[in-house]
């Protein structure tokens, strides 16, 4: 995924379907200093159930469009 594609997601996009965690909630947590996958998981519960939203590697079937790993990467680039 490219940065331009990432910017096309709305803040209310549901990244973690298991716990209904949105992109906006994850970006807010990153702004608060939760800047690793583990920290985001602790703060929001995203990625703690099925794990598909953690990374592309863990989402082998491509069930999710956006992953915690990508969100962290692109948030650091902005």
C-alpha positions in Angstrom: 0.0 0.0 0.0 1.1 3.5 -0.8 0.7 6.6 1.3 -1.9 8.0 -1.2 -4.0 4.9 -0.8 -3.8 5.2 3.0 -5.0 8.8 2.9 -8.2 7.6 1.1 -9.5 5.8 4.2 -12.0 7.6 6.4 -11.3 8.0 10.1 -14.4 5.9 10.8 -13.1 3.0 8.7 -13.3 -0.1 10.9 -9.8 -1.6 11.0 -10.4 -4.2 13.7 -13.7 -5.9 13.1 -13.5 -8.1 16.2 -13.5 -5.0 18.5 -14.9 -2.3 16.2 -11.8 -0.2 16.4 -11.6 2.6 13.8 -8.7 4.2 12.0 -9.5 7.4 13.9 -9.3 5.7 17.3 -6.0 4.1 16.3 -4.5 7.4 15.1 -5.6 9.1 18.3 -3.8 6.4 20.3 -0.7 6.9 18.2 -0.9 10.7 18.9 -1.1 9.8 22.6 2.2 8.0 22.3 1.1 4.4 21.7 3.5 3.9 18.8 4.1 0.2 18.5 1.7 -2.7 17.5 1.9 -4.0 21.1 1.1 -0.6 22.6 -1.9 -0.1 20.2 -3.1 -3.6 21.1 -2.9 -2.8 24.8 -4.6 0.6 24.4 -7.4 -0.3 21.9 -7.7 -4.2 21.9 -7.3 -4.1 18.1 -5.5 -7.2 16.9 -6.0 -9.1 20.1 -8.6 -11.6 18.9 -8.2 -13.0 15.4 -5.1 -11.0 14.6 -5.8 -10.4 11.0 -5.6 -6.6 11.4 -2.1 -6.7 12.8 -0.1 -7.1 9.6 -0.3 -8.2 6.0 1.8 -11.2 6.9 -0.8 -12.4 9.4 -3.6 -11.6 7.0 -2.5 -14.2 4.4 -5.9 -14.2 2.6 -6.2 -10.4 2.4 -9.3 -10.2 4.5 -8.5 -6.7 5.8 -7.6 -3.7 3.6 -5.7 -1.9 6.4 -3.4 -3.2 9.1 -1.9 -1.8 12.3 1.5 -2.2 10.9 0.6 0.0 7.9 -1.1 2.6 10.1 2.0 2.9 12.3 4.2 3.2 9.2 2.2 5.9 7.5 1.5 7.9 10.7 5.3 8.2 11.2 5.6 9.5 7.6 3.2 12.4 8.2 
